[in-house]
Amino acid sequence: MLLELQDINRPWTLWFVRIINNHSGRLHLRYITNTTEDEEEDSSLDIHIFCLDRRVHFIGWQSNNSSVYFYDIPTCLKLITIDKEKLIDICLSQSKKQFLASNLFKEQEEIIKHRFTEGMKLEVFESNKQNIHIGRIGHIHNEYYFDISIDNDDDNNTNELSFIGYSTHPHILPAHWAAEHKLALINGENIRQTKDYWNLYTEKNGIENLVLERCFNLITLNATGNNRAEPGMKMEMIYTLNNKDYVFSVTLIHIADHLMWLRIDDTSLFNDDKLFYHVLPINSLDVFPVGWAKFNGFDLITPIQYQTIIKTYEQNRYE
């Protein structure tokens, strides 16, 4: 079966993928690169993703949203020679022969229009180093997507592009967010800022460039809280290594609004210690309650050791 997939680096473009495997909604997808099925397709760039991920769509979704989205070769395939127009015609023709339930993607997150303008200042969670940086809204691509830059705050305007943002992106945060959650705020030169950085900034520059909280669509800025999750809780997290899905036992070590800091309990499969810790939003499609792996037929990488610390307290309840 064929689907359409938004490019992770240019999400306003889509390309065709083939379902290699569907395991309880976890899709193993492969990009269509050849005009005939006899030719072997490259598996090194396969994608493992849930069917409810916002990037996955039925064939024809692009044509229903053609004012913003269009077909194009994914950025990861730019070095491969592909007959783009011919492949588009072939995939659209093949899709007419397949049946796909109309309600399959109805629970997907909807990307809504943003209210940002270029130059606005905010805070940005940088996932590689897991730091919170001073950030800036960069180029506005359309009413849904925009560039996010780590702001060096210098006269040369040498900002480091970090990622493509959208209105509900969990890594874009309002000013003062780090200080309110007792986390460090870092500038583009990796220098820690004081807690009153934004107060000093607004005294000097005013508040015109600061992103207002009403522009954000974060979970805890809109609806109910997330107090059901507490540090110390065990969870399960799915992660792809060497083109294979693994489900790890993880421990929740910190939570701030919609973001969870998770520690892998068994790190023996990781060569990079930066992968021992993961920060994910509470609505992530990669995190599950204990027992999910067994129920859905996935092997679970269990903790190396179990430790239970019990604290007892003696007190006179009538004092």
Steps between C-alpha positions, in 0.01 A plus 500: 500500500617852421475812716617860488761621749600856583873571484638557849720789382252655253158397636313692228626234256387138481621182336370147459586215734420131501387317814755224562344394829219607732544387859211624717494831315878541501583536130825399334510723190731514199526785250398426142805569282460265202253496215478118498451262790771272359770747601620471859424807711738649756411390854764710679263797521196307623267673744342348810200706603150464640204531269363786713813709453415837344740430206316192368210537257289306252570540128315809386547703818738734315246569226246595768750748648682612186507868597777423751633151426655348188686186392879518496800274548581472875816673617649164601471376139648802320813304400293230328391538138120483496255558217271714713208564268487140378502365856223736601281373217580135579427533873175690447390236251588211735319665791168476313520120533546497877241532777567711806251553783386862498525533880855362532660841561211680669677514840810670359621829641380784280758762409328834544607838369764682704506864612874560497691762304866509404731637769285409801699388806419194710662203672592182316568150629795365302462121489861401422658664804172506693542865594259792491630781282405853414331466163365702214231442238674490163364481148123448473444231234120515506212526745594165657881476508791726592871484583619494860849633570720487808564869555864603542379850588794665325535776246599259221160323510677163477213288625513122494199338333372228725178366347176569318225602741121494495230629734488199734870412493592388855848657488395863455439669835399846624746740661561434874410129458844374605516722809146407604600132493841555664690406185802673351459735204794486257594747230639410157856495635404241766525754781249468782280805548370651822143441611407859420629484141161575345430784745829664403427434133158666512638798694745554216293396197137507610255210471408543135722212382401252770259224397182528704372187675180511296710414193593164650291186486679293762297240686527655845445853374163396361318217666536288812820433689730202483516402867434135425872455430750531785878451531592140579225348289589220260395521136579336167655684206544384142821599321650402166859373491665374181167491319336291771246597766580436865276562799694607808404523862552864603475699821343844516756717682357849448194669357443865414163592353469287184860370488619176660864411570538122462796277588557170317519222762722269292751698292703205372381549140614863485852605411430869556434605859296794368232244411465383861257787558208609284270800534155445351162673524231332707295435188789330319408201286822331612418467873259250653384364835660190646365189328456654156784299344367165623144581396608597147756225445822705530807375685578717802856595597458472877701681770844359583421499869208579722539713810224585740568764761242518775504796735316483831409792719404507866281780619239580761188576300339675794765763556 
